[in-house]
């Protein structure tokens, strides 16, 4: 298994993340897709790759830019309060529900 199962489960579709290393360091975006088997996530506007598309009856051909997957070790959650990179922990609420918590501020990351 390529990615750590405990690390990948901390990321979910729609989470706001910041790239902490690599070519796109400092860029922010929301997660479009999580690939647990590879330990990777696809982040909006980050790690853009050019792809040559063949023309079909429905779409024009040419070179299009798409987001390529990035390893989870290269991204960090954005703290809901401060807007900086934070680690993630887990906590149980009074109702018994398990939620993700930002280590920097202690604020709950999960929506709903």
DRENTORKOL-3810 file (N, C-alpha, C; in nm, 4 decimals):
REM DRENTORKOL-3810
@n.u->0.0845; n.v->-0.1180; n.w->0.0000; ca.u->0.0000; ca.v->0.0000; ca.w->0.0000; c.u->0.0884; c.v->0.1233; c.w->0.0000
@n.u->0.0601; n.v->0.2179; n.w->-0.0904; ca.u->0.1467; ca.v->0.3331; ca.w->-0.1096; c.u->0.1298; c.v->0.4384; c.w->-0.0013
@n.u->0.0070; n.v->0.4682; n.w->0.0381; ca.u->-0.0161; ca.v->0.5732; ca.w->0.1360; c.u->-0.0494; c.v->0.5162; c.w->0.2720
@n.u->-0.0160; n.v->0.5907; n.w->0.3748; ca.u->-0.0490; ca.v->0.5470; ca.w->0.5088; c.u->-0.1997; c.v->0.5564; c.w->0.5282
@n.u->-0.2644; n.v->0.4489; n.w->0.5721; ca.u->-0.4096; ca.v->0.4524; ca.w->0.5872; c.u->-0.4557; c.v->0.5558; c.w->0.6889
@n.u->-0.3758; n.v->0.5802; n.w->0.7936; ca.u->-0.4162; ca.v->0.6796; ca.w->0.8920; c.u->-0.4022; c.v->0.8207; c.w->0.8367
@n.u->-0.3083; n.v->0.8427; n.w->0.7479; ca.u->-0.2896; ca.v->0.9751; ca.w->0.6911; c.u->-0.3957; c.v->1.0067; c.w->0.5866
@n.u->-0.4302; n.v->0.9086; n.w->0.5024; ca.u->-0.5242; ca.v->0.9342; ca.w->0.3938; c.u->-0.6659; c.v->0.9531; c.w->0.4457
@n.u->-0.7015; n.v->0.8903; n.w->0.5576; ca.u->-0.8382; ca.v->0.9039; ca.w->0.6070; c.u->-0.8640; c.v->1.0411; c.w->0.6678
@n.u->-0.7596; n.v->1.1197; n.w->0.6844; ca.u->-0.7761; ca.v->1.2547; ca.w->0.7373; c.u->-0.8187; c.v->1.3531; c.w->0.6290
@n.u->-0.8144; n.v->1.3113; n.w->0.5039; ca.u->-0.8524; ca.v->1.3975; ca.w->0.3927; c.u->-0.9822; c.v->1.3498; c.w->0.3304
@n.u->-1.0721; n.v->1.4446; n.w->0.3027; ca.u->-1.1986; ca.v->1.4123; ca.w->0.2393; c.u->-1.2250; c.v->1.5103; c.w->0.1261
@n.u->-1.3083; n.v->1.4703; n.w->0.0331; ca.u->-1.3456; ca.v->1.5547; ca.w->-0.0795; c.u->-1.4070; c.v->1.6846; c.w->-0.0267
@n.u->-1.3609; n.v->1.7974; n.w->-0.0809; ca.u->-1.4127; ca.v->1.9275; ca.w->-0.0401; c.u->-1.3301; c.v->1.9970; c.w->0.0667
@n.u->-1.2347; n.v->1.9271; n.w->0.1290; ca.u->-1.1494; ca.v->1.9889; ca.w->0.2311; c.u->-1.0599; c.v->2.0949; c.w->0.1683
@n.u->-1.0346; n.v->2.2013; n.w->0.2433; ca.u->-0.9441; ca.v->2.3071; ca.w->0.2002; c.u->-0.8028; c.v->2.2691; c.w->0.2443
@n.u->-0.7090; n.v->2.2626; n.w->0.1481; ca.u->-0.5717; ca.v->2.2244; ca.w->0.1795; c.u->-0.4730; c.v->2.3250; c.w->0.1215
@n.u->-0.3502; n.v->2.3191; n.w->0.1722; ca.u->-0.2410; ca.v->2.4013; ca.w->0.1223; c.u->-0.1249; c.v->2.3083; c.w->0.0891
@n.u->-0.0555; n.v->2.3371; n.w->-0.0212; ca.u->0.0587; ca.v->2.2557; ca.w->-0.0620; c.u->0.1791; c.v->2.3019; c.w->0.0188
@n.u->0.2458; n.v->2.2073; n.w->0.0867; ca.u->0.3561; ca.v->2.2448; ca.w->0.1754; c.u->0.4935; c.v->2.2200; c.w->0.1151
@n.u->0.5012; n.v->2.1478; n.w->0.0040; ca.u->0.6300; ca.v->2.1244; ca.w->-0.0605; c.u->0.6101; c.v->2.0966; c.w->-0.2082
@n.u->0.7152; n.v->2.1182; n.w->-0.2851; ca.u->0.7093; ca.v->2.0906; ca.w->-0.4281; c.u->0.6935; c.v->2.2152; c.w->-0.5123
@n.u->0.6690; n.v->2.1942; n.w->-0.6394; ca.u->0.6595; ca.v->2.3008; ca.w->-0.7388; c.u->0.5487; c.v->2.4008; c.w->-0.7069
@n.u->0.4375; n.v->2.3533; n.w->-0.6511; ca.u->0.3223; ca.v->2.4387; ca.w->-0.6233; c.u->0.3134; c.v->2.4805; c.w->-0.4770
@n.u->0.4251; n.v->2.4844; n.w->-0.4079; ca.u->0.4266; ca.v->2.5188; ca.w->-0.2653; c.u->0.3574; c.v->2.6528; c.w->-0.2389
@n.u->0.2704; n.v->2.6520; n.w->-0.1380; ca.u->0.1991; ca.v->2.7732; ca.w->-0.1005; c.u->0.0617; c.v->2.7869; c.w->-0.1639
@n.u->0.0333; n.v->2.7094; n.w->-0.2662; ca.u->-0.0971; ca.v->2.7171; ca.w->-0.3323; c.u->-0.2029; c.v->2.6504; c.w->-0.2460
@n.u->-0.3242; n.v->2.7063; n.w->-0.2530; ca.u->-0.4381; ca.v->2.6519; ca.w->-0.1796; c.u->-0.5435; c.v->2.6048; c.w->-0.2769
@n.u->-0.6223; n.v->2.5104; n.w->-0.2322; ca.u->-0.7323; ca.v->2.4625; ca.w->-0.3145; c.u->-0.8138; c.v->2.3606; c.w->-0.2378
@n.u->-0.9264; n.v->2.3246; n.w->-0.2959; ca.u->-1.0096; ca.v->2.2235; ca.w->-0.2311; c.u->-0.9860; c.v->2.0884; c.w->-0.2985
@n.u->-1.0048; n.v->1.9822; n.w->-0.2226; ca.u->-0.9823; ca.v->1.8473; ca.w->-0.2741; c.u->-1.0982; c.v->1.8083; c.w->-0.3649
@n.u->-1.0644; n.v->1.7678; n.w->-0.4870; ca.u->-1.1650; ca.v->1.7246; ca.w->-0.5833; c.u->-1.1880; c.v->1.5741; c.w->-0.5752
@n.u->-1.0810; n.v->1.4984; n.w->-0.5430; ca.u->-1.0898; ca.v->1.3526; ca.w->-0.5428; c.u->-0.9831; c.v->1.2967; c.w->-0.4496
@n.u->-1.0156; n.v->1.1894; n.w->-0.3791; ca.u->-0.9204; ca.v->1.1200; ca.w->-0.2924; c.u->-0.8964; c.v->0.9816; c.w->-0.3507
@n.u->-0.7689; n.v->0.9418; n.w->-0.3620; ca.u->-0.7325; ca.v->0.8102; ca.w->-0.4152; c.u->-0.6620; c.v->0.7338; c.w->-0.3031
@n.u->-0.7387; n.v->0.6631; n.w->-0.2176; ca.u->-0.6794; ca.v->0.5976; ca.w->-0.1008; c.u->-0.5788; c.v->0.4885; c.w->-0.1345
@n.u->-0.5994; n.v->0.4149; n.w->-0.2417; ca.u->-0.5095; ca.v->0.3041; ca.w->-0.2762; c.u->-0.3688; c.v->0.3541; c.w->-0.3078
@n.u->-0.3570; n.v->0.4757; n.w->-0.3600; ca.u->-0.2267; ca.v->0.5319; ca.w->-0.3961; c.u->-0.1782; c.v->0.6341; c.w->-0.2941
@n.u->-0.2620; n.v->0.6714; n.w->-0.1986; ca.u->-0.2243; ca.v->0.7727; ca.w->-0.1000; c.u->-0.2121; c.v->0.9098; c.w->-0.1621
@n.u->-0.2999; n.v->0.9406; n.w->-0.2566; ca.u->-0.2925; ca.v->1.0670; ca.w->-0.3283; c.u->-0.4267; c.v->1.1393; c.w->-0.3277
@n.u->-0.4198; n.v->1.2707; n.w->-0.3503; ca.u->-0.5403; ca.v->1.3522; ca.w->-0.3639; c.u->-0.5259; c.v->1.4406; c.w->-0.4866
@n.u->-0.6390; n.v->1.4804; n.w->-0.5438; ca.u->-0.6411; ca.v->1.5741; ca.w->-0.6552; c.u->-0.6933; c.v->1.7062; c.w->-0.5998
@n.u->-0.6118; n.v->1.8117; n.w->-0.6103; ca.u->-0.6451; ca.v->1.9421; ca.w->-0.5550; c.u->-0.6720; c.v->2.0396; c.w->-0.6683
@n.u->-0.7784; n.v->2.1180; n.w->-0.6539; ca.u->-0.8193; ca.v->2.2128; ca.w->-0.7566; c.u->-0.7104; c.v->2.3177; c.w->-0.7812
@n.u->-0.6662; n.v->2.3283; n.w->-0.9067; ca.u->-0.5682; ca.v->2.4294; ca.w->-0.9468; c.u->-0.4240; c.v->2.3989; c.w->-0.9089
@n.u->-0.3956; n.v->2.2779; n.w->-0.8617; ca.u->-0.2612; ca.v->2.2419; ca.w->-0.8173; c.u->-0.2099; c.v->2.1249; c.w->-0.9004
@n.u->-0.0790; n.v->2.1251; n.w->-0.9305; ca.u->-0.0138; ca.v->2.0177; ca.w->-1.0054; c.u->-0.0801; c.v->1.9986; c.w->-1.1418
@n.u->-0.0906; n.v->2.1078; n.w->-1.2156; ca.u->-0.1568; ca.v->2.1058; ca.w->-1.3462; c.u->-0.0693; c.v->2.0325; c.w->-1.4485
@n.u->-0.1334; n.v->1.9467; n.w->-1.5271; ca.u->-0.0648; ca.v->1.8705; ca.w->-1.6312; c.u->-0.1370; c.v->1.8941; c.w->-1.7626
@n.u->-0.0622; n.v->1.8896; n.w->-1.8705; ca.u->-0.1226; ca.v->1.9077; ca.w->-2.0024; c.u->-0.1510; c.v->1.7709; c.w->-2.0629
@n.u->-0.2704; n.v->1.7585; n.w->-2.1189; ca.u->-0.3128; ca.v->1.6318; ca.w->-2.1755; c.u->-0.3628; c.v->1.6565; c.w->-2.3177
@n.u->-0.3196; n.v->1.5714; n.w->-2.4088; ca.u->-0.3619; ca.v->1.5835; ca.w->-2.5479; c.u->-0.4899; c.v->1.5033; c.w->-2.5668
@n.u->-0.5975; n.v->1.5730; n.w->-2.6012; ca.u->-0.7283; ca.v->1.5096; ca.w->-2.6191; c.u->-0.7577; c.v->1.4934; c.w->-2.7675
@n.u->-0.8068; n.v->1.3772; n.w->-2.8023; ca.u->-0.8471; ca.v->1.3515; ca.w->-2.9395; c.u->-0.9875; c.v->1.4079; c.w->-2.9606
@n.u->-1.0125; n.v->1.4614; n.w->-3.0782; ca.u->-1.1441; ca.v->1.5176; ca.w->-3.1070; c.u->-1.2481; c.v->1.4062; c.w->-3.1183
@n.u->-1.3642; n.v->1.4299; n.w->-3.0592; ca.u->-1.4744; ca.v->1.3350; ca.w->-3.0693; c.u->-1.5962; c.v->1.4087; c.w->-3.1245
@n.u->-1.7056; n.v->1.3364; n.w->-3.1387; ca.u->-1.8280; ca.v->1.3987; ca.w->-3.1900; c.u->-1.8817; c.v->1.5021; c.w->-3.0919
@n.u->-1.8538; n.v->1.4844; n.w->-2.9622; ca.u->-1.9072; ca.v->1.5751; ca.w->-2.8601; c.u->-1.8125; c.v->1.6873; c.w->-2.8194
@n.u->-1.6813; n.v->1.6654; n.w->-2.8307; ca.u->-1.5893; ca.v->1.7686; ca.w->-2.7821; c.u->-1.4768; c.v->1.7969; c.w->-2.8803
@n.u->-1.4263; n.v->1.9192; n.w->-2.8723; ca.u->-1.3171; ca.v->1.9657; ca.w->-2.9560; c.u->-1.1865; c.v->1.9007; c.w->-2.9085
@n.u->-1.0977; n.v->1.8693; n.w->-3.0001; ca.u->-0.9686; ca.v->1.8133; ca.w->-2.9657; c.u->-0.8699; c.v->1.9234; c.w->-2.9300
@n.u->-0.7532; n.v->1.8851; n.w->-2.8799; ca.u->-0.6499; ca.v->1.9823; ca.w->-2.8471; c.u->-0.5828; c.v->1.9501; c.w->-2.7157
@n.u->-0.5077; n.v->2.0477; n.w->-2.6653; ca.u->-0.4340; ca.v->2.0304; ca.w->-2.5405; c.u->-0.5158; c.v->2.0931; c.w->-2.4278
@n.u->-0.5470; n.v->2.0130; n.w->-2.3275; ca.u->-0.6226; ca.v->2.0624; ca.w->-2.2124; c.u->-0.5384; c.v->2.0469; c.w->-2.0863
@n.u->-0.5635; n.v->2.1341; n.w->-1.9888; ca.u->-0.4923; ca.v->2.1263; ca.w->-1.8618; c.u->-0.5835; c.v->2.0623; c.w->-1.7585
@n.u->-0.5302; n.v->1.9601; n.w->-1.6900; ca.u->-0.6057; ca.v->1.8922; ca.w->-1.5855; c.u->-0.5208; c.v->1.8862; c.w->-1.4584
@n.u->-0.5868; n.v->1.8648; n.w->-1.3445; ca.u->-0.5156; ca.v->1.8496; ca.w->-1.2181; c.u->-0.4663; c.v->1.7055; c.w->-1.2053
@n.u->-0.3382; n.v->1.6904; n.w->-1.1788; ca.u->-0.2801; ca.v->1.5577; ca.w->-1.1580; c.u->-0.2783; c.v->1.5292; c.w->-1.0077
@n.u->-0.2834; n.v->1.4019; n.w->-0.9686; ca.u->-0.2809; ca.v->1.3688; ca.w->-0.8258; c.u->-0.1493; c.v->1.4107; c.w->-0.7592
@n.u->-0.1574; n.v->1.4446; n.w->-0.6323; ca.u->-0.0416; ca.v->1.4830; ca.w->-0.5528; c.u->-0.0439; c.v->1.3978; c.w->-0.4256
@n.u->0.0723; n.v->1.3602; n.w->-0.3764; ca.u->0.0796; ca.v->1.2731; ca.w->-0.2593; c.u->0.0316; c.v->1.3475; c.w->-0.1344
@n.u->-0.0354; n.v->1.2755; n.w->-0.0440; ca.u->-0.0926; ca.v->1.3389; ca.w->0.0749; c.u->0.0132; c.v->1.3974; c.w->0.1680
@n.u->0.1365; n.v->1.3479; n.w->0.1610; ca.u->0.2416; ca.v->1.4026; ca.w->0.2467; c.u->0.2833; c.v->1.5424; c.w->0.2023
@n.u->0.2423; n.v->1.5834; n.w->0.0838; ca.u->0.2789; ca.v->1.7152; ca.w->0.0320; c.u->0.1712; c.v->1.8207; c.w->0.0543
@n.u->0.0616; n.v->1.7832; n.w->0.1185; ca.u->-0.0452; ca.v->1.8792; ca.w->0.1468; c.u->-0.0798; c.v->1.8763; c.w->0.2951
@n.u->-0.1362; n.v->1.9868; n.w->0.3437; ca.u->-0.1810; ca.v->1.9959; ca.w->0.4827; c.u->-0.3137; c.v->2.0690; c.w->0.4856
@n.u->-0.3966; n.v->2.0374; n.w->0.5828; ca.u->-0.5241; ca.v->2.1058; ca.w->0.5985; c.u->-0.5006; c.v->2.2529; c.w->0.6311
@n.u->-0.5958; n.v->2.3362; n.w->0.5922; ca.u->-0.5918; ca.v->2.4775; ca.w->0.6277; c.u->-0.6732; c.v->2.4947; c.w->0.7554
@n.u->-0.6141; n.v->2.5612; n.w->0.8562; ca.u->-0.6828; ca.v->2.5847; ca.w->0.9827; c.u->-0.8032; c.v->2.6762; c.w->0.9587
@n.u->-0.9236; n.v->2.6371; n.w->1.0027; ca.u->-1.0418; ca.v->2.7200; ca.w->0.9802; c.u->-1.0325; c.v->2.8578; c.w->1.0450
@n.u->-0.9588; n.v->2.8713; n.w->1.1542; ca.u->-0.9465; ca.v->3.0011; ca.w->1.2209; c.u->-0.8359; c.v->3.0871; c.w->1.1626
@n.u->-0.7131; n.v->3.0355; n.w->1.1619; ca.u->-0.5978; ca.v->3.1167; ca.w->1.1232; c.u->-0.5639; c.v->3.1156; c.w->0.9758
@n.u->-0.6082; n.v->3.0133; n.w->0.9033; ca.u->-0.5778; ca.v->3.0049; ca.w->0.7611; c.u->-0.4391; c.v->2.9502; c.w->0.7309
@n.u->-0.3700; n.v->2.8995; n.w->0.8328; ca.u->-0.2373; ca.v->2.8412; ca.w->0.8125; c.u->-0.2473; c.v->2.6892; c.w->0.8107
@n.u->-0.1383; n.v->2.6246; n.w->0.7723; ca.u->-0.1346; ca.v->2.4784; ca.w->0.7688; c.u->-0.1450; c.v->2.4222; c.w->0.9099
@n.u->-0.2196; n.v->2.3125; n.w->0.9222; ca.u->-0.2369; ca.v->2.2494; ca.w->1.0521; c.u->-0.2392; c.v->2.0986; c.w->1.0382
@n.u->-0.2050; n.v->2.0312; n.w->1.1459; ca.u->-0.2208; ca.v->1.8868; ca.w->1.1508; c.u->-0.3633; c.v->1.8563; c.w->1.1939
@n.u->-0.4021; n.v->1.7299; n.w->1.1795; ca.u->-0.5398; ca.v->1.6909; ca.w->1.2093; c.u->-0.5414; c.v->1.5809; c.w->1.3137
@n.u->-0.6334; n.v->1.5934; n.w->1.4067; ca.u->-0.6542; ca.v->1.4905; ca.w->1.5067; c.u->-0.8003; c.v->1.4505; c.w->1.5074
@n.u->-0.8343; n.v->1.3552; n.w->1.5913; ca.u->-0.9723; ca.v->1.3087; ca.w->1.6017; c.u->-1.0219; c.v->1.3291; c.w->1.7436
@n.u->-1.1528; n.v->1.3531; n.w->1.7551; ca.u->-1.2135; ca.v->1.3757; ca.w->1.8851; c.u->-1.3571; c.v->1.3244; c.w->1.8802
@n.u->-1.4065; n.v->1.2780; n.w->1.9927; ca.u->-1.5462; ca.v->1.2343; ca.w->2.0009; c.u->-1.6288; c.v->1.3450; c.w->2.0635
@n.u->-1.7411; n.v->1.3797; n.w->1.9984; ca.u->-1.8323; ca.v->1.4787; ca.w->2.0537; c.u->-1.9212; c.v->1.4130; c.w->2.1587
@n.u->-1.9993; n.v->1.4929; n.w->2.2292; ca.u->-2.0843; ca.v->1.4421; ca.w->2.3368; c.u->-2.1858; c.v->1.3391; c.w->2.2867
@n.u->-2.2309; n.v->1.3530; n.w->2.1646; ca.u->-2.3261; ca.v->1.2587; ca.w->2.1088; c.u->-2.2627; c.v->1.1276; c.w->2.0658
@n.u->-2.1299; n.v->1.1171; n.w->2.0769; ca.u->-2.0594; ca.v->0.9957; ca.w->2.0386; c.u->-2.0076; c.v->0.9991; c.w->1.8967
@n.u->-2.0283; n.v->1.1120; n.w->1.8258; ca.u->-1.9822; ca.v->1.1230; ca.w->1.6878; c.u->-1.8325; c.v->1.1554; c.w->1.6838
@n.u->-1.7584; n.v->1.0888; n.w->1.5958; ca.u->-1.6153; ca.v->1.1117; ca.w->1.5804; c.u->-1.5947; c.v->1.2189; c.w->1.4740
@n.u->-1.5189; n.v->1.3236; n.w->1.5079; ca.u->-1.4955; ca.v->1.4344; ca.w->1.4147; c.u->-1.3460; c.v->1.4616; c.w->1.4029
@n.u->-1.3086; n.v->1.5256; n.w->1.2922; ca.u->-1.1695; ca.v->1.5680; ca.w->1.2731; c.u->-1.1517; c.v->1.7070; c.w->1.3324
@n.u->-1.0372; n.v->1.7284; n.w->1.3973; ca.u->-1.0114; ca.v->1.8535; ca.w->1.4680; c.u->-0.8774; c.v->1.9096; c.w->1.4235
@n.u->-0.8708; n.v->2.0412; n.w->1.4020; ca.u->-0.7450; ca.v->2.1085; ca.w->1.3682; c.u->-0.6600; c.v->2.1169; c.w->1.4943
@n.u->-0.5358; n.v->2.0685; n.w->1.4883; ca.u->-0.4472; ca.v->2.0694; ca.w->1.6050; c.u->-0.4047; c.v->2.2113; c.w->1.6432
@n.u->-0.3945; n.v->2.3003; n.w->1.5452; ca.u->-0.3481; ca.v->2.4365; ca.w->1.5715; c.u->-0.4467; c.v->2.5149; c.w->1.6570
@n.u->-0.5764; n.v->2.5092; n.w->1.6214; ca.u->-0.6757; ca.v->2.5901; ca.w->1.6918; c.u->-0.7733; c.v->2.5076; c.w->1.7746
@n.u->-0.7820; n.v->2.3777; n.w->1.7492; ca.u->-0.8757; ca.v->2.2940; ca.w->1.8197; c.u->-1.0168; c.v->2.2970; c.w->1.7623
@n.u->-1.0333; n.v->2.3654; n.w->1.6500; ca.u->-1.1648; ca.v->2.3783; ca.w->1.5877; c.u->-1.1989; c.v->2.2550; c.w->1.5034
@n.u->-1.3269; n.v->2.2211; n.w->1.4991; ca.u->-1.3753; ca.v->2.1054; ca.w->1.4253; c.u->-1.3680; c.v->2.1349; c.w->1.2745
@n.u->-1.3110; n.v->2.0413; n.w->1.1981; ca.u->-1.2967; ca.v->2.0559; ca.w->1.0531; c.u->-1.4195; c.v->2.0035; c.w->0.9809
@n.u->-1.4782; n.v->1.8940; n.w->1.0318; ca.u->-1.5921; ca.v->1.8314; ca.w->0.9635; c.u->-1.7104; c.v->1.9261; c.w->0.9512
@n.u->-1.7754; n.v->1.9170; n.w->0.8352; ca.u->-1.8943; ca.v->1.9968; ca.w->0.8092; c.u->-2.0170; c.v->1.9132; c.w->0.8456
@n.u->-2.1237; n.v->1.9813; n.w->0.8843; ca.u->-2.2513; ca.v->1.9136; ca.w->0.9070; c.u->-2.2665; c.v->1.8475; c.w->1.0310
END
